[in-house]
Amino acid sequence: MATKVLKEFTIEDVAKHNIEGDLWVIIDSKVYDLSRFANLHPGGANVLYADGVAGKDATQVFFGLHRLEVLLRPQYARLQIGKIQGQEEVVKPLAPGELSQVPYAEPTWLSRGYFSPYYSEGHRKFQTAVRAFFMEVVQPESVRCEESGKRISQEVVDKMSEANIIAMRLGPGKHLKGRTLMGGIVKPEEFDYFHEAIVHAELARVSSRAVVDGLLAGLVIGLPPVLNYGSPELVAKVVPDALAGKKYVALAISEAFAGSDVGGLQTTAVRDGDYWVVTGTKKWITNGTFADYFTTGCKTDNGFTVLLIERGPGVSTKQIKTGYSSVAGTAYITFDKVRVPVSHTLGKVGNGMSVILSNFNHERWMVISCSITTQRLIVEECLKWGTQRLVFGKPLTSQPVIRAKLAAMISRVEACQNWHESITYQMNQMSYNEMSDKLAGPIGLLKQFVSRTARETAEDATQIFGGRALTTTGMGKLIENYHRTSGFDAILAGAEDVLGDLGVRQALKKMPRDARL
């Protein structure tokens, strides 16, 4: 397609078009003819004829009311008729894979002129490729699905599978063997938890909280027990299709009866020859509305046991309305005398608690990885708004109270980031069993810390944006969404108070007997 050649105008040329029926404006060096659009303007035509707009440079006025994305929409982009002679646009969207230059918008290891003991040049190349993929493939889908509530399209899932992003979200391991990761940027044997953290972070950067879950979070937390505890035959049947995006998995543990009390679950599995007969209900199950398999916690005569239940006769799901978009597929599940082959037992009968508890560490770490990035994105939004919003003739950041809020937000996200990187480094050095023994407590404490700082940042951001933080569209739309959904991380994968207590109890178990003041 040929590039449109834009005519050049002088500021004096534009100034001549400042009356009703003949209205031009300048926005960031670009000239727009709004003559026919004026009466269609959502804010009314009169504001376009106000002083400082008609026939003038309206850049400051525009960015005080609208996001850059408005100018990029086809219906508005076509209003551009030229550019100002000798000027170049300043405000540009990030290109796929490009880093933000806003202070603290990126973690230190990605910031120009800074260094990290954890990340290599290979990690940086991987991050660039992953960000480009998510910006090009996932971000447009995220916007559509957040608004419509519809599940992620199979086309996007297929592209994620082709790049092996689904497999990489499960972390390092044997499931990556023989796979080409992001076009070969990293070899399966080189892939570590920092690579995985990058995948989660970049996903969260372009997606709402609901879309992060809707993009197969159920599989990320529901498939590892199959990989780690399923029979070779079951793994061969389920894992290839799941990692190819052809079958979906959900982790079905929570119940209305039990909540965080995993030991109090009431769903039962009764042995009947070569089958289990499962009866009970599950609630708040991510991806449950469209899952093909359910990694399910059950009570048996021999203790708590985990089964992989395939959708079929006796399995019914219905959507649960939550505070975030239904794109996440949050479900209430009923198992009505479902017959499940004994071969679908994960681990030993009665050993289900070990299966589930070992799985929680990775799930909580994943939630942390996503949450920190979203919190950082909110810091970026507030820094941008604080410098472009004028109050009393000065930028919002001229107010000490605003700078104090920004200082608190920055301090919180940097603390979260550094603790997260420290734990991730330990994960890279430890075996699976060592992680279960040594890191369950620290991960629980970090998740509690991150989810609490998230809600504090949500409150500060709401005050910085004011009324705009209350609307689901426009300048404060990300702030509104974050304020509404940041509390999810305090509940999902373990309530924060329970996890804080877990961290302390684990520490107390390791207290030396001779420790005295």
N, C-alpha and C positions, 0 to 999 in steps of 0.2 A: 504494500500500500504506500502510495506517495506521501511524503511528509508535507503537511499544509504549510505554505509560505505565509508568514504573518507580516502584514503591512506595518510599517513603523510610523508613529505619530510623535509629535512634540506635546509637552504639557499644555502649551497654548492651544493646540488643535483640540484637545479634549475639553478644555474650558469653555469652548463655544457651544458645547452640547449639554446644556444645563436647564432645559425647560421641559414642561410636560409634552410628551410625544417625541422628544428628542433628547434622550438621556444617556450619557456615557459616564463611566467611572473608571478609575485606575485602582487595581488591586495587585500589589506586589509586582509592579512594572508592566502588568498586562492590562490591556484596554478592553472593556466590556461594553457592548451596546445593550442597554436595558430598556430601550424605548418601548418595545412590545411586551417585555416581561414585567414592567412596573406594576400593572394591574393584577398580575398573578402572584406578586411577591407575598409570601405568607404573612409578613408583618405589615402589609398594607403599602400602598404606593407612596403615601405621604412621607414616610421615613427616608425614602430614596431622594426626595427633593429637599431634604433638610440641609442646613448649612454644614459644610464639610464633606458632603457626599456628591451631590450633582455636579458633574463636570470637574471633579477634583480627585485627589488621591484618597481613596476610602480604605486604605489598607488597615489602619489602626481601628477604624470603626468596624470593619468586617471581622477582624480577628478578635474583637471584643464580644462578638455575638455568635460567630460560627467557627466550626472546625474546618481545617484544610480540606478534608474529604468532600465537603460540599462543592468546592470548586472543581473537584475531579469527577463529579458525576456528569455523565454524558449530556444531560439536559441543560446543565449550566456551563459546561466546558464549551459547548457550541456557541455560547453568547460572546465568546472572545473574538474580537475582530482584528486585534493587532497588539503591538507592544510599544512601550515608550522608547524612543530613540536614545541610545547610549546607556540604557539601564538593563540590568539582568535580574531575574527573579531570585529572591533570597530564600523563601520558604518552599522547600521541596519535600515530598514524601520520601521515606527511606527506600532505597532500591533493595530488591531481594538479597538478603544476606548482609546488608549494610548495618553498621553499628550506630547507635545514637550517640551524639556528642554532648548531650545534656549531662551535667555532672550527676553522678550516682545513678544514672539510668541503666548503666551496665555494671556488672560485678567488677571488682578491681582487676581480676586476671584478664579481663577483656579491655580495660581502659588503657588508652595510649600513655606510654611512659611508665607503666606500673609492671610489677613482676609477681610471680607466684611460684611457690615451691611444689605445687600440686599439678599444674597443668603444663603440658608440653606443646610444642608447635603443632604436633599432630592433633591434639585436642582443639586447637584454634582453627585448623583447617576443617575439622569435623564440624565444629560449631557453625562456621560460615555456610557450609553445605546444608546443614539441618535447618538453619534459620531461613535460607533461601527457599527450601522445600516447603516449610510451613507457611511462609508468607505467600507463596505462589499457589499452593494447592489447598491448604487448610483454612487460611484466614477468610477468603470469600465465603467458603462453606460455613464457617463458624458464625458469620454475621447472619446468613440466611436461616440457619437452624436455630440460633438463639431466638430469633423473632418468630419463626413458624412453630417451633417446638417439635419439628419432625426429626427423626433419627438421621444420623450422618449417612450420606449417600453411599451406595456400594462402590461407585466410581472412585470416591476418595479413599475408601477402605482398601480397594484394590491397589491404588497408587502407593499407599503406605506399606502394604504388604510387599509390593515389588521392590521397594527400597529397604525392606526388612526392618522397618521402624516398629512394627508390632512385636517382632521377636526381640529387638533391642530394648524395648520397654520392660522386658523381664529380667534384664541385667546380664552379666557375663554368665557363661555356662555352656553345657554340651548342646543345648538347643540351637546355638549359633554355628556349630561346626558345619563347614561346607557352604555357608551362606555368603553372599556378596553384600557387604554392608555399605549403604550409601554410595553405590557405584565403585566400591573398593577402596575408599578413603582410609578405612581402618580394617585390619584383618581380624577375624573372629577371635584369634588367640591374644590379640592386643587389646581387645575391647574390655574396658574396666568400668567401675561404678561412676567415675567422672564422666565418661562418655554417656552413660545412661542418664546421669543427672542433667547433662546438656539437652538430651531429648525431651525430658520432662519440662525443663525450664523453657525451651523454645516453644513447646506446645502451649504452655500456659501464657506465654507472651502474646500469642495471637488469638487466644480462645477465652471465652467466658468460663466461669467456674462450672457451669452446666455442660458446656461443650467439652471441657477437659474430661469430665466423667463420661459424657456420651461417646467420646472417641475410644471406646472399648476399655475403659478403666476396669470394668467387671472382669474382662479377660486377664488384665494385668494382675489382678489379685485372686482370680479364680482358677487360673491355669497352673501356677506353680505347684500346688498340692498334687495335681495330676502328674506333672513332670517328676516331682521328687518322691512320690509315694504310690503312683499307679503301676500296675503290672506292665511289662513290655508290650503285651497285646493291647492294653487299653491306651497306652501312650501312642502306639502306632495308629490306632483308630482315631484318636481325638486331636492330638497335637498338630500334625501336619495341616489339617483343615483349619484349625484355629489360627495358626500363624499365617496361613494364606488368606485369612479374612473370609473364609467360606462358611465357618461356623462360629457362633458367639458363645461366650461362657460368662456366667455370673457367679459370684460368691454368695451363697445363701446361708448365712449364719444367724443374723439378727432376727428377733421375734418380738412381737408386742408384749409377750409375757416376761421377757428377760432383759432386753436392752444390752447393757455392757456386761451383764452376768452370763457369760457363755455357759457356765456350768448349770444354769437354770433353764436351759432350753427344753421345750416340751414336745418337739417333733419326734415321733417314735419310728423305729425300724424294727420289725418283727421278722425273724427268720422263718422262711417257708421253703424248705428244700434248697434249690439253687438260687433262690431269690430272697430279697428283702421286700417286705411290704411296708411302705412308708406312708405315714399319716401325720398331718400337721400343717402349720402355716409359717411363712416367713414374711418379714416386713422391712421396708426401706432398702430393697435390693437393687443396687445400681445395675442398669442394663437388663433388668429382669423382664421388661416387657417384650424384648426381642431376642433373649438368650435361647440358645439351642440346648445348652447343658447348664446344670446347676451343681456347684460344689457345695454339698449340703451337710450341715452338722445335725446328727440324730442321736437320740437316746436308744440304747439297746439293753438287753438283759445283762450284757457283759461290759456296759459302760459306754461312754461317749465315743461315737464313731463317725467318720466322714465318708460320705458316698458321693459318687458322681451320678447325678440323675439326668437322664435325657428327656427333653420335652416329648410328651406323648400322652396316651390315655391316663386320665387322673391328674394331670398337671395343668393348672390354669393360672393365668396371671392377669392382673389388672393394674392400671396406672394409678400411682399415688400423686396427688397434686402437692407440690412443695413450693418453697420460696424461690426456687430457681426454675429455669426452663425445663419442660418435659423432654427435651432432647436427650437428657440423661437416662431416660427410660426407667425411672424409679418405680418399683413394683411391689405389690402385695401378691404373694404366691401361695396357692393352696395345693397341697399334695393329698389326694383322696385315694388311699389304698393303692398307691403306685407300686408296681412290681419292678424292682431294680435288680439286675443280675448281681450275684455275690462277687463276680469278677470286677465289679465297679467299686469295690471297697478300696479306699485310699489309706494305705498303711494297715496296721493291725487292728482288729476289732478291739475296742476299748481304749485305743491309743489316740483317739481323735483330738484330744486336747493338745498333745504334742504337735500334731499335724497343723492345727490352727495357730497355735502360739508361735511356732517357728515361721509361719507365713506372715504374721502381723508386723514383724520388724520391717520387712521390705515394703509392705503397704504403707506404713506410717512414714517411712523415709521418702517414699514417692510423693505422698501428700505434702510433706515438708518442702521438697524440691519445687513443686508447683507453686505452693503458697508463697515462698520467698520471692519468686519471680513476679508474681502478681502484685505483691506488696511494693516491689521496686518499681513496677510500672505505674503504680499510683503516686509514688514519690515523683516520678518523671512528669506525670500529668500536673501535679501541684506546682512544680518548679516552672513549667511552661506557663501555666495560668497565672502564677504569681508575678511573672515578669511582663506578661502582655496585658493583663487587666489593669486599667487605670482607675484609681479612686482618689478623689480630691486632687486631681491633676497629676498624680504620681503613681508609679507601679505599686501594685498590692504589696510587693515585698519591701516597700519602704516602711511598712508598719512593723514595729518590733514584735508584736504578738504573732504575726504571720511568720516571721523569721524564727521565732521560738518553736512554733509548731513544726516547721520544716526541719529544724535541728533535731527535734525529738524523732521525727519520722526517719530521717537519715541514720541517726544513731541506732535505731531499732533494727532497720533492715541490714545494716552492716554487721551488727552483732549476730543476727540470725545467719547471715551468709558465712561468716567466719566459723561459727560453731558447726554449721552444716558441712563445710569443707573438711574440718578436722575429723568429724565422724566418718565422712566418706573415705578419707584416707585410711582410717582404721579398717573399714570394710574391705578395702583393697588388700590389706595385709593379713586378714584373718580368714580362716576356714568358715564354712557355714555354721558348724557347731560352736566355734569360738565366738562368732557374732551373736549367736543366740545366748551364750553365757555372759558375754561382756558388754554388749551394746543395747540390749533390750531396754535397760534402765535409762542410759543416756539418750537414746532415740525417743523414748517416752517423754523425758524431761524437755527435750528440744521441741518436740511437737507441741507440748503445752505452751512453751515460751513463744513459739512462732504464731500459734493461733491467738494467743492473747495480744501480742504486739500487732497482729493483723487488725484486730478490732479497734485497738487504740489508734492505729493509723487511719482506719476507716472513719473514725469520729473526727480526727484532726482534718482529714481531707474534706469531709462534709462541711466543716466550718470555713475552710479556705474557699470552697466553691459557693457557699451560701445557697440561695434558692436553686441555683443550677444543679446542685447535687441531689435534688429531689425529683428530677425528671429523667425518664428512661431514654430520652433522645437529646441531641444537642451537646453543648459544651461539657456538661457534667455527667454524661451517660455512663462512662466507666466508673465514676465515683459512686453513682447511684447503685449500679450493679454490684460493686464491691462492698458497699455498705450493707446491701441486702443479703449477700451470699458469703461474706468472709467468715461468718459464724459456723458455716458448714464444716470447716476444718477443725473446729473445736469439738465436733461430735463424731464425724465419720472416722472410721479406723480406730475408735476408742476415744471416749470422752476425756477432755483435757485434765479434769480433776483425778480421774481414775489413773491416767498415765503419769501424772505428777506423783501420785502415791506409789505407783509401780516403781518409778525411778528411785524414790527414797527407800522403799522396802528392799530393793536390790542392793542399794548401797549399804544398808544396815546389815545385810547378810555377810558382807565382806569386811565389816568392822573388826579390826584385830582385838583379841580379848584383853590385851595388856594396854589398850589405849586409855589413858587417864589424863585429866587436867593436872 
